[in-house]
């Protein structure tokens, strides 16, 4: 081959690994690197707090909805009592059933949760409220790779 100025390029697989095993190993390395990068980037930061924020709990939506319903009832009672003595035609639209602030807050919380779920699904990052099972196979492969 030297006489013809030809070289053979390639490699010899000394460990006898299959292509799928190599792909799995590379995939595990990439996952591990992403997790390490995620931990280093987001640890103790405001971004971390916003990523895992429960909008419903942080805004105390249930308490707010309770206060809003009490306000709606008081408003309706006030307008009904006022209608007995005066003309309330101009303000009657206030007590008509429309979209309340509580409904708007529910929509915001649901939209936030949907976006957060989509983010977790796309990035593969585990939710803080989920219990993640240990992947023994990954640990074993990782230790073999290091050792």
WOGIHU-V417489 format. One line per field, one symbol per residue. ss: DSSP state (h for helix, s for strand, l for the rest). psi: psi as a letter, one per 40 degrees, with the letter a starting at -180 (. if undefined). burial: + if it has 24 or more other ideal C-beta (glycine too) atoms within 12 Angstrom, else -. Layout:
ss=???
psi=???
burial=???
This chain:
ss=llllllllllllllllllhhhhhhhhhhhhhhhhhhhhhhhhlllhhhhhhlllhhhhllhhhhhhhhhhhhhhhhhhhhhhhhhllllllhhhllllllhhhhhhhhhhhhhhhhhhhhhhhllllllllllllhhhhhhhhhhhl
psi=dddefiihiaihhdefiidddddddddddddddddddddddehfiddddddehhddddefdddddddddddddddddddddddddihfddedddeihahidddddddddddddddddddddddehiideihhihgddddddddddd.
burial=---------------------------+----------------------++--------+--+--------------+----------------------+--+---+--+---+--------+----------------------
